[in-house]
Amino acid sequence: MDTGKVILIAVIVFVPAALLWGLFLSRSRGTRNPASILGIPRAMRPAAPDDVLEDRRLTRIQAGGVLFTVVLAAFIPLYWFPEKTRQDAFQERFDEGAIEAGQLIFAAPPPLEENLSPQQFKADERALALGQACANCHGAPQPIGEEADENTAAGGIANPAFKDPVTGNIVNYKAPPLNNVFQRWDEEVVRFTIERGRPGTPMPAWAVAFGGSMTPQMVDNVIAWLKTLPGNNEPPPELTDCDKPIDNYRCGREIFQARCAVCHGPEGQGKEDPKLTDTAVRDPETFEYIQGPTWYQGMALWKGDVQHLPENLHYYTIMNGRRFAFMPPFGEAPSSGIPIPLYPLTDDQIKAVMTYERTL
């Protein structure tokens, strides 16, 4: 609330109150009657006779009551009509602050240089306090004050490198893009993932309740910022002539690359990619640069890996997903207490994806 509104409210409310209080004090200091001197409570004193009560005093009291009723009736609308505007403005400022804070939380804190002046430290203090370095894995945020582009939170390789707890191998673990995460998931699962992490992956638990460093308000702020990214307000890429697939293999491949490869890998390799890559990563223990295979968070579907699923189970897995096992639903299944996906596939499209996946 700006200073002008504060002064206006003070004038309207407190000045009349002060005047009335002063009037009361001045009148109460007048000649005191014997009952008052003796300390007899007012309720136990003899009442004034009718000729006094019904004289000009009664008229003055009634006139004062009417006057203050009129003043109150005028004040309430004058205060209430701009109240919605004030509340909306406050909510807008709160939302803007939440988005700005979410961007700072997502970003890595700036380096703290030696011999930093107090002025420079003050300028970076908020970013230093909030930065949780989500961008180290999921891709950099846009600079403060600039609009997001296609590279904002576009995913990347987990940093530091991930060591497979079973084999001990160092791998390039593909962190998914978050600039389109709401094309795949609803807010409940996004919040669940941030708060609790994904066991067996480089994604740690971030919520304080689960051993992390982010308060519930910080999680809210990150989600608020993610919702502003363009990809989270747009549908997935358009498919070419695949609304009613005729060529199941071609359409299945196109749908797979557009909707499924982000988790399962472009070849459906999941965590079974044996090839060395050109991406250099650091060993988390020796800090030496190495090369390793690229892993994706989804299960492997290539080389017949998906054949262990009967066709009906394969179909229902794509249709219904595996909630909190991080497989989103892709079909408009009957309501089962979870949100229907924003961009569902048709029954024919799901069968086309099945056809393609079973040929990998």
RADA-V327312 format. One record per residue. N is the residue number from 1. SS is DSSP state (A for helix, B for strand, O for the rest). OMEGA is omega as a letter, one per 30 degrees, with the letter a starting at -180 (none if undefined). D_FIRST is the distance of its C-alpha to the first C-alpha in Angstrom with 2 decimals. Layout:
[[N & SS & OMEGA & D_FIRST] [N & SS & OMEGA & D_FIRST]]
This chain:
[[1 & O & a & 0.00] [2 & O & a & 3.82] [3 & A & a & 6.77] [4 & A & l & 8.39] [5 & A & l & 6.66] [6 & A & l & 7.08] [7 & A & a & 10.52] [8 & A & l & 11.35] [9 & A & l & 11.01] [10 & A & a & 12.94] [11 & A & a & 15.51] [12 & A & a & 16.07] [13 & A & a & 16.42] [14 & A & a & 17.63] [15 & A & l & 19.81] [16 & A & l & 22.05] [17 & A & l & 22.32] [18 & A & l & 23.45] [19 & A & l & 25.93] [20 & A & l & 27.38] [21 & A & l & 27.77] [22 & A & l & 29.51] [23 & A & l & 31.76] [24 & A & a & 32.73] [25 & A & a & 33.60] [26 & A & a & 35.63] [27 & A & a & 37.59] [28 & A & l & 38.22] [29 & O & l & 39.81] [30 & O & a & 42.48] [31 & O & a & 46.03] [32 & O & a & 46.21] [33 & O & a & 48.82] [34 & A & a & 51.43] [35 & A & l & 49.86] [36 & A & l & 46.65] [37 & A & a & 48.72] [38 & A & l & 50.70] [39 & O & l & 47.57] [40 & O & l & 48.42] [41 & O & a & 45.40] [42 & A & a & 44.20] [43 & A & a & 45.07] [44 & A & l & 48.69] [45 & O & l & 49.27] [46 & O & l & 51.27] [47 & O & l & 49.25] [48 & O & l & 49.39] [49 & O & a & 52.12] [50 & A & a & 51.45] [51 & A & l & 52.14] [52 & A & a & 49.25] [53 & A & a & 46.80] [54 & O & l & 47.63] [55 & O & a & 47.51] [56 & A & l & 44.75] [57 & A & l & 42.61] [58 & A & l & 42.22] [59 & A & l & 41.38] [60 & A & l & 38.67] [61 & A & l & 37.15] [62 & A & l & 37.23] [63 & A & l & 35.77] [64 & A & l & 32.91] [65 & A & l & 32.26] [66 & A & a & 32.29] [67 & A & a & 29.95] [68 & A & l & 27.30] [69 & A & l & 27.75] [70 & A & l & 27.09] [71 & A & a & 23.97] [72 & A & l & 22.65] [73 & A & l & 23.74] [74 & A & a & 21.85] [75 & A & a & 18.61] [76 & A & l & 18.38] [77 & A & a & 18.55] [78 & A & l & 16.17] [79 & A & a & 13.48] [80 & A & a & 14.76] [81 & A & l & 15.40] [82 & O & a & 11.91] [83 & A & l & 11.06] [84 & A & l & 12.90] [85 & A & l & 11.20] [86 & A & a & 7.74] [87 & A & l & 9.86] [88 & A & l & 11.80] [89 & A & l & 9.22] [90 & A & l & 8.26] [91 & A & l & 12.07] [92 & A & l & 12.82] [93 & A & l & 11.01] [94 & A & a & 12.74] [95 & A & l & 15.95] [96 & A & l & 15.95] [97 & A & l & 15.60] [98 & A & l & 18.36] [99 & A & l & 20.59] [100 & A & l & 20.34] [101 & A & l & 21.12] [102 & A & l & 23.93] [103 & A & l & 25.45] [104 & A & l & 25.54] [105 & A & a & 27.09] [106 & A & a & 29.67] [107 & O & l & 30.63] [108 & O & l & 32.98] [109 & O & a & 31.53] [110 & O & l & 32.50] [111 & O & l & 35.64] [112 & O & a & 35.23] [113 & O & l & 37.47] [114 & O & l & 39.46] [115 & O & l & 38.56] [116 & O & l & 34.98] [117 & O & l & 33.07] [118 & A & a & 29.97] [119 & A & l & 27.93] [120 & A & l & 29.39] [121 & A & l & 28.91] [122 & A & a & 25.21] [123 & A & a & 24.88] [124 & A & a & 26.78] [125 & A & a & 25.59] [126 & A & l & 23.30] [127 & A & l & 26.03] [128 & A & a & 28.64] [129 & A & a & 26.88] [130 & A & a & 26.18] [131 & O & l & 29.19] [132 & O & l & 31.70] [133 & O & l & 34.01] [134 & O & a & 34.32] [135 & A & l & 35.11] [136 & A & a & 38.35] [137 & A & a & 39.91] [138 & A & l & 37.92] [139 & O & a & 37.45] [140 & O & l & 34.92] [141 & O & l & 31.35] [142 & O & l & 30.32] [143 & O & l & 29.01] [144 & O & l & 25.28] [145 & O & l & 23.89] [146 & O & l & 27.05] [147 & O & l & 28.05] [148 & O & l & 30.31] [149 & O & a & 33.99] [150 & O & a & 37.04] [151 & O & a & 37.53] [152 & O & l & 34.18] [153 & O & a & 34.94] [154 & O & l & 38.35] [155 & O & a & 40.24] [156 & B & l & 42.75] [157 & B & a & 45.16] [158 & O & a & 44.10] [159 & O & g & 43.80] [160 & O & a & 45.57] [161 & O & a & 48.56] [162 & B & l & 49.39] [163 & B & l & 52.59] [164 & O & a & 54.25] [165 & O & a & 54.69] [166 & O & a & 58.02] [167 & O & a & 59.79] [168 & O & a & 57.94] [169 & O & l & 57.67] [170 & B & a & 54.77] [171 & B & l & 53.23] [172 & B & a & 50.65] [173 & B & a & 48.29] [174 & B & l & 46.39] [175 & B & a & 42.69] [176 & O & l & 41.54] [177 & O & l & 39.03] [178 & O & l & 35.55] [179 & O & l & 34.51] [180 & O & a & 36.32] [181 & A & a & 36.24] [182 & A & l & 34.68] [183 & A & a & 37.74] [184 & O & a & 39.75] [185 & O & l & 37.64] [186 & O & a & 35.03] [187 & A & a & 31.97] [188 & A & a & 33.81] [189 & A & l & 36.54] [190 & A & l & 34.30] [191 & A & l & 32.34] [192 & A & a & 35.71] [193 & A & l & 37.09] [194 & A & a & 34.27] [195 & A & a & 34.26] [196 & A & a & 38.06] [197 & O & l & 39.48] [198 & O & a & 42.86] [199 & O & l & 45.82] [200 & O & l & 48.63] [201 & O & l & 46.43] [202 & O & a & 44.41] [203 & O & a & 41.16] [204 & O & l & 40.14] [205 & O & a & 38.00] [206 & O & a & 34.46] [207 & B & l & 32.84] [208 & A & a & 32.86] [209 & A & a & 34.66] [210 & A & l & 37.50] [211 & O & a & 37.84] [212 & O & a & 35.42] [213 & O & a & 32.47] [214 & B & l & 29.58] [215 & O & l & 27.28] [216 & A & l & 26.47] [217 & A & l & 22.95] [218 & A & l & 24.74] [219 & A & l & 27.13] [220 & A & a & 24.39] [221 & A & l & 22.85] [222 & A & l & 26.33] [223 & A & l & 27.03] [224 & A & l & 23.78] [225 & A & l & 24.89] [226 & A & a & 28.48] [227 & O & l & 27.50] [228 & O & a & 26.23] [229 & O & a & 29.66] [230 & A & a & 31.75] [231 & A & l & 34.70] [232 & A & l & 32.71] [233 & A & a & 31.82] [234 & O & l & 35.39] [235 & O & l & 38.73] [236 & O & a & 41.46] [237 & O & l & 43.92] [238 & O & l & 46.10] [239 & O & a & 49.63] [240 & O & l & 52.69] [241 & O & a & 54.68] [242 & O & l & 53.96] [243 & O & l & 52.39] [244 & O & a & 55.88] [245 & O & l & 57.66] [246 & O & l & 61.31] [247 & O & a & 61.91] [248 & A & a & 60.51] [249 & A & a & 61.07] [250 & A & a & 59.33] [251 & A & l & 56.37] [252 & A & l & 56.17] [253 & A & a & 56.03] [254 & A & l & 53.35] [255 & A & a & 51.16] [256 & A & a & 51.83] [257 & A & a & 50.75] [258 & A & a & 47.57] [259 & A & a & 46.47] [260 & A & a & 48.55] [261 & A & a & 49.40] [262 & A & l & 45.96] [263 & A & a & 47.01] [264 & A & a & 50.81] [265 & O & a & 51.48] [266 & O & l & 52.93] [267 & O & a & 56.41] [268 & O & a & 55.45] [269 & O & l & 56.33] [270 & O & a & 53.55] [271 & O & a & 54.54] [272 & O & a & 58.15] [273 & O & a & 57.94] [274 & O & a & 60.76] [275 & O & l & 60.37] [276 & O & a & 59.23] [277 & O & l & 56.38] [278 & O & a & 55.46] [279 & O & l & 52.18] [280 & O & l & 52.54] [281 & B & l & 50.74] [282 & B & l & 50.89] [283 & O & a & 52.80] [284 & O & a & 50.29] [285 & O & a & 52.99] [286 & O & a & 54.89] [287 & O & l & 52.12] [288 & O & l & 54.84] [289 & B & a & 54.27] [290 & B & l & 56.14] [291 & O & a & 56.56] [292 & O & l & 56.43] [293 & O & l & 56.13] [294 & B & l & 52.88] [295 & B & l & 51.76] [296 & O & a & 49.50] [297 & O & a & 47.76] [298 & O & l & 49.66] [299 & O & l & 53.23] [300 & O & l & 56.14] [301 & O & a & 57.53] [302 & O & l & 60.16] [303 & O & l & 63.88] [304 & O & a & 64.26] [305 & A & a & 61.68] [306 & A & a & 60.25] [307 & A & l & 63.73] [308 & A & l & 63.50] [309 & O & l & 61.21] [310 & O & a & 63.14] [311 & A & a & 62.00] [312 & A & l & 60.46] [313 & A & l & 58.43] [314 & A & a & 57.46] [315 & A & a & 56.26] [316 & A & l & 54.22] [317 & A & l & 52.64] [318 & A & a & 51.30] [319 & A & a & 50.40] [320 & A & a & 48.61] [321 & O & l & 47.76] [322 & B & a & 47.65] [323 & O & a & 44.20] [324 & O & l & 43.12] [325 & O & l & 46.31] [326 & O & l & 44.21] [327 & B & a & 46.24] [328 & O & l & 43.98] [329 & O & l & 45.40] [330 & O & a & 46.42] [331 & O & l & 47.72] [332 & O & l & 46.54] [333 & O & l & 48.29] [334 & O & a & 48.18] [335 & O & l & 45.03] [336 & O & l & 45.38] [337 & O & l & 41.92] [338 & O & a & 40.50] [339 & O & l & 38.61] [340 & O & a & 40.87] [341 & O & a & 40.59] [342 & O & a & 38.58] [343 & O & a & 41.50] [344 & O & l & 44.69] [345 & O & l & 48.18] [346 & O & l & 50.86] [347 & A & l & 53.91] [348 & A & l & 56.04] [349 & A & l & 53.66] [350 & A & l & 53.69] [351 & A & l & 57.48] [352 & A & l & 57.55] [353 & A & l & 55.50] [354 & A & a & 57.94] [355 & A & a & 60.86] [356 & A & a & 59.52] [357 & A & a & 58.57] [358 & O & l & 62.01] [359 & O & a & 63.67] [360 & O & none & 61.85]]
